[in-house]
């Protein structure tokens, strides 16, 4: 198992993965991943992104006890095997191409409705889900923070069972990860994780699609995340437990991702995974440099402290120069320009931030098509 240390040195991903992190390769064959996550009381700090507000422990990946690839819900990428994840990404590319061509005859969601639960607001999540579902013939219903007050005005298990009787699928963007687990447990229709304070699987599926479009493949690439070890990092780790690539998280001391999630991903033996406190060393030979806000929703009171703690972790032109001319820049947005990333990097020709944002819709469409068996 690869060690987690304050500083890691490594070489280009073009080299074979080390035996400590690539034990899935045997005789040239790749074993499929089978990984589940228990719930240790290990996460105590607020490491959340894309407007979440509190952290939680890694979840159990088995809600209904069904086989991978046949699960009712999309809660964690690592719930699925590599073949299923790649199949969903292939489908995303196909449906995206169809929509881009102007063809509006593919309406698999016709006559279907989706309930969208938002415990917290979001531009990308709402618009991408609602527009995507509509373009494929369906009707999406927005339920904002004051419409349900899930867990306060009405228990989550009751909300799940009622919405299941009205709708064909449920998407939820919530704070506590337990809420999405409870929704999935009690709903009789598929549940999609639109974000929790633990992970953000739809975002990373969109990221994977974007990398495949621009680099040609995800396998074997080197993805370097620079910033807080938050729910985005957890999702990258869960993907690395399924698909082989080189993932590096460069973060300040004290802001590392959940240790149990790192350990489980490393023990899967699929990818080379490193945690370091040296962003300059980390980005060398990177195919992708990825950033996120330093203080998310619910952490704004920590903004001044975090800006001090994250000095040296801004993705600027100098850091991208170290990464090399072929490195792409990605960010899950919203971005605080001039804080975690400079305006020049976001606007540079090798920035693929906005294709990445668009791909939220296409990846999510494919996820829903898979869950609904369409």
C-alpha positions in Angstrom: 0.0 0.0 0.0 1.4 3.4 -0.9 2.3 5.5 2.0 0.6 8.8 2.9 3.2 11.4 3.7 3.8 15.1 3.9 5.9 14.9 0.8 5.9 12.5 -2.1 8.2 12.3 -5.0 7.2 10.6 -8.2 7.9 10.4 -11.8 5.8 10.5 -15.0 2.7 8.4 -15.2 4.1 7.1 -18.5 6.1 4.6 -16.4 4.4 1.4 -15.2 2.5 1.7 -11.9 4.4 0.5 -8.9 3.7 -2.9 -7.4 2.3 -1.3 -4.3 -0.4 0.5 -6.3 -1.0 -1.7 -9.4 -1.6 -5.1 -8.0 -4.7 -5.4 -10.1 -2.5 -6.2 -13.1 -1.8 -9.9 -13.3 -0.5 -11.5 -16.4 -1.5 -8.5 -18.4 -5.1 -8.8 -17.3 -6.9 -6.2 -15.2 -9.1 -7.3 -12.3 -12.4 -5.5 -11.9 -12.8 -3.6 -8.7 -15.0 -4.8 -5.8 -14.7 -2.3 -3.0 -17.1 -1.3 -0.2 -16.8 1.4 2.3 -17.6 1.0 6.0 -18.4 4.0 8.3 -15.4 4.7 10.6 -15.7 7.8 12.7 -12.7 9.3 11.0 -13.8 12.5 9.2 -13.9 15.5 11.5 -12.9 18.5 9.4 -15.0 20.4 7.0 -13.6 19.3 3.6 -16.4 20.0 1.2 -16.7 21.5 -2.2 -19.1 22.9 -4.8 -21.2 24.5 -2.0 -21.5 21.7 0.6 -21.1 22.6 4.3 -20.0 19.8 6.5 -18.0 16.6 6.3 -19.0 13.0 7.0 -17.5 9.6 7.1 -17.2 7.2 4.2 -20.4 5.4 3.4 -21.4 1.9 3.1 -21.6 1.2 -0.6 -24.2 -1.5 -0.3 -27.8 -0.3 0.2 -29.9 -2.9 -1.6 -27.4 -5.7 -1.8 -27.6 -6.1 -5.5 -24.7 -6.9 -7.9 -22.5 -4.1 -9.2 -23.7 -2.7 -12.5 -27.3 -3.6 -11.5 -27.7 -1.2 -8.6 -30.9 0.8 -8.3 -29.1 4.0 -7.3 -26.0 6.1 -8.2 -24.5 7.1 -4.8 -20.7 6.4 -5.1 -18.7 5.7 -8.2 -17.0 2.8 -6.5 -20.4 1.0 -6.1 -20.0 0.1 -9.8 -17.3 -1.9 -11.6 -15.1 -0.6 -14.3 -17.1 -2.0 -17.2 -20.3 -0.3 -16.0 -18.6 3.1 -15.4 -17.0 3.0 -18.9 -20.3 1.9 -20.4 -22.0 4.9 -18.9 -19.3 7.3 -20.1 -19.6 5.8 -23.7 -23.3 6.4 -23.5 -22.8 9.9 -22.4 -20.6 10.6 -25.4 -23.2 9.0 -27.8 -26.1 11.0 -26.4 -24.1 14.2 -26.3 -23.2 13.8 -30.0 -26.9 13.2 -30.8 -28.0 16.4 -29.0 -25.2 18.4 -30.5 -26.3 17.3 -34.0 -29.7 19.0 -33.4 -31.5 15.7 -33.4 -34.4 15.9 -30.8 -36.0 12.6 -31.7 -34.4 10.6 -28.9 -36.9 11.0 -26.1 -36.4 8.0 -23.7 -37.6 10.0 -20.7 -41.0 10.8 -22.4 -43.8 10.4 -19.9 -41.3 10.3 -16.9 -40.8 12.7 -14.1 -37.9 13.4 -11.8 -38.0 14.9 -8.3 -35.0 17.2 -7.6 -34.4 17.7 -3.9 -32.2 20.7 -3.1 -31.2 21.1 0.5 -28.9 23.8 -0.8 -29.0 25.8 -4.0 -26.9 25.2 -7.1 -26.8 26.6 -10.6 -25.0 23.8 -12.4 -26.7 20.9 -10.7 -30.2 22.3 -11.2 -29.8 23.5 -14.8 -27.9 20.5 -16.0 -30.3 17.9 -14.5 -33.5 19.8 -15.4 -32.4 20.7 -18.9 -30.9 17.3 -19.6 -34.1 15.5 -18.5 -36.2 17.8 -20.5 -34.1 17.4 -23.7 -34.7 13.7 -23.5 -38.4 14.1 -23.1 -38.9 14.1 -19.3 -40.3 16.6 -16.8 -38.2 17.6 -13.7 -39.7 19.1 -10.5 -37.6 21.4 -8.4 -38.0 21.1 -4.7 -36.0 23.8 -2.9 -34.8 24.0 0.7 -38.1 25.4 1.9 -40.3 23.1 -0.1 -39.6 19.9 1.9 -37.2 20.7 4.8 -36.3 17.0 4.7 -35.4 15.6 8.1 -37.0 18.6 9.9 -40.6 19.0 8.7 -40.8 15.5 7.4 -38.6 12.4 7.9 -36.4 11.4 5.0 -37.8 7.9 4.9 -41.3 9.3 4.4 -40.2 11.8 1.7 -38.5 8.9 -0.1 -41.6 6.7 -0.2 -44.0 9.6 -1.1 -41.9 10.9 -4.0 -41.4 7.3 -5.3 -45.2 7.1 -5.8 -45.2 10.3 -7.9 -41.9 10.1 -9.8 -39.7 7.7 -11.8 -36.4 8.9 -10.4 -35.1 11.1 -7.5 -32.0 13.4 -7.5 -30.9 14.9 -4.3 -28.3 17.5 -3.4 -28.0 17.4 0.4 -25.6 18.2 3.3 -25.3 15.0 5.3 -24.3 11.9 3.4 -26.6 9.8 5.5 -29.6 11.6 3.9 -28.8 10.3 0.5 -28.3 6.8 1.9 -31.6 7.0 3.7 -33.4 8.2 0.5 -31.9 5.3 -1.4 -32.8 2.8 1.3 -36.5 3.8 1.4 -37.2 4.9 -2.2 -38.6 2.4 -4.6 -37.2 4.4 -7.6 -33.6 5.2 -8.5 -31.9 7.8 -6.4 -29.0 9.9 -7.9 -26.5 11.6 -5.6 -26.3 15.2 -6.8 -23.7 16.1 -4.1 -23.2 15.4 -0.4 -20.7 16.7 2.0 -18.8 13.4 1.5 -18.7 13.0 -2.3 -19.9 14.4 -5.7 -20.0 11.4 -8.1 -21.8 13.2 -10.9 -19.1 15.9 -11.1 -16.3 13.3 -11.4 -18.2 11.4 -14.1 -18.4 14.6 -16.0 -14.7 15.2 -15.4 -13.9 11.7 -16.7 -15.9 12.3 -19.8 -14.1 15.6 -20.4 -10.6 14.0 -20.0 -11.5 11.3 -22.4 -12.7 13.9 -25.0 -9.5 15.9 -24.7 -6.8 13.3 -24.0 -8.4 10.3 -25.6 -8.5 8.1 -22.5 -8.7 8.2 -18.7 -6.6 5.2 -18.0 -3.0 5.9 -17.5 -3.4 9.7 -17.2 -2.0 11.7 -14.4 -4.6 13.9 -12.6 -3.3 16.3 -10.0 -5.7 18.0 -7.6 -4.3 21.1 -5.9 -6.3 22.4 -2.9 -8.5 21.2 0.0 -8.9 17.4 0.5 -12.7 17.7 0.1 -15.6 15.8 -1.4 -14.3 16.3 -4.9 -11.1 14.5 -3.8 -13.1 11.7 -2.2 -14.9 11.2 -5.5 -11.6 11.1 -7.4 -10.3 8.5 -5.0 -13.4 6.4 -5.4 -13.0 6.5 -9.2 -9.4 5.6 -8.8 -10.6 2.5 -6.9 -12.3 1.4 -10.1 -10.4 2.8 -13.2 -6.6 2.8 -13.3 -4.9 6.2 -13.5 -2.4 8.2 -11.4 -4.1 10.5 -8.9 -2.3 13.0 -6.8 -3.8 15.3 -4.2 -1.6 18.2 -3.2 -3.0 20.0 -0.1 -1.7 21.9 2.9 -1.0 19.9 6.1 -4.1 19.4 8.0 -6.3 19.6 5.0 -5.8 16.1 3.6 -8.7 13.9 2.4 -10.3 11.4 4.7 -7.7 8.7 5.6 -10.1 5.8 5.4 -11.1 6.7 1.9 -7.5 7.1 0.8 -6.7 3.7 2.4 -9.6 1.9 0.8 -8.7 3.4 -2.6 -5.1 2.4 -2.3 -6.0 -1.1 -1.0 -8.1 -1.6 -4.1 -4.8 -1.9 -6.0 -6.1 -0.3 -9.1 -4.4 3.1 -9.4 -1.3 4.9 -8.2 -2.5 7.3 -5.5 -0.4 9.9 -3.7 -1.1 12.6 -1.1 1.5 15.3 -0.8 2.0 18.8 0.6 4.2 20.0 -2.3 2.1 21.3 -5.3 5.2 22.1 -7.4 6.5 18.6 -7.3 3.0 17.1 -7.6 2.1 18.8 -11.0 5.2 17.7 -12.8 4.2 15.7 -15.9 0.5 16.2 -15.1 -2.1 15.6 -17.8 -4.6 17.5 -15.8 -4.3 20.1 -13.0 -7.5 20.4 -11.0 -8.6 23.0 -8.5 -11.6 23.9 -6.4 -12.5 26.7 -3.9 -10.7 26.8 -0.6 -13.8 27.7 1.4 -17.1 26.3 0.3 -20.7 27.1 1.4 -20.8 26.9 5.2 -17.1 27.6 5.5 -17.1 31.3 4.6 -16.3 32.3 8.2 -13.1 30.3 7.7 -12.2 32.1 4.4 -9.5 34.4 5.8 -7.9 31.6 7.8 -8.0 29.3 4.8 -6.4 31.9 2.5 -3.5 32.0 4.9 -3.3 28.2 5.2 -3.4 27.7 1.5 -0.6 30.1 0.5 1.4 28.5 -2.2 -1.5 26.3 -3.4 -2.9 28.8 -5.9 -2.9 27.4 -9.5 -1.2 30.2 -11.4 0.7 30.5 -14.6 3.9 29.5 -12.9 2.5 26.3 -11.6 1.0 25.4 -14.9 4.4 26.0 -16.5 5.9 23.4 -14.2 3.1 21.0 -15.2 4.1 21.5 -18.8 2.5 22.8 -22.1 0.3 19.7 -22.6 -1.4 20.0 -19.1 -5.1 20.9 -19.1 -6.7 22.9 -16.3 -10.0 21.8 -14.7 -12.2 23.3 -12.0 -15.6 22.1 -10.9 -16.9 25.7 -10.4 -17.9 28.1 -9.0 -14.4 29.6 -8.9 -13.0 32.4 -6.9 -10.7 34.0 -9.5 -7.6 35.4 -7.9 -7.8 33.0 -4.9 -7.4 29.3 -5.7 -6.8 30.0 -9.4 -5.7 33.1 -11.4 -7.9 34.6 -14.1 -5.2 33.9 -16.6 -5.2 30.2 -16.0 -9.0 29.9 -16.2 -9.0 31.9 -19.5 -6.0 30.1 -21.0 -6.3 28.0 -24.2 -5.6 24.8 -22.2 -8.4 25.5 -19.7 -11.3 23.1 -20.3 -13.4 24.4 -17.4 -16.5 25.2 -19.5 -16.6 22.0 -21.6 -16.3 20.3 -18.2 -19.3 22.2 -16.9 -21.3 21.3 -20.0 -20.5 17.6 -19.5 -22.4 17.6 -16.2 -25.6 17.4 -18.2 -24.4 14.7 -20.6 -22.8 12.5 -17.9 -26.0 12.8 -15.8 -28.2 11.9 -18.7 -26.2 8.7 -19.2 -26.4 7.9 -15.5 -30.1 8.2 -15.5 -30.5 6.2 -18.7 -28.5 3.4 -17.0 -30.5 3.5 -13.8 -33.8 3.4 -15.7 -32.7 0.7 -18.0 -33.1 2.8 -21.1 
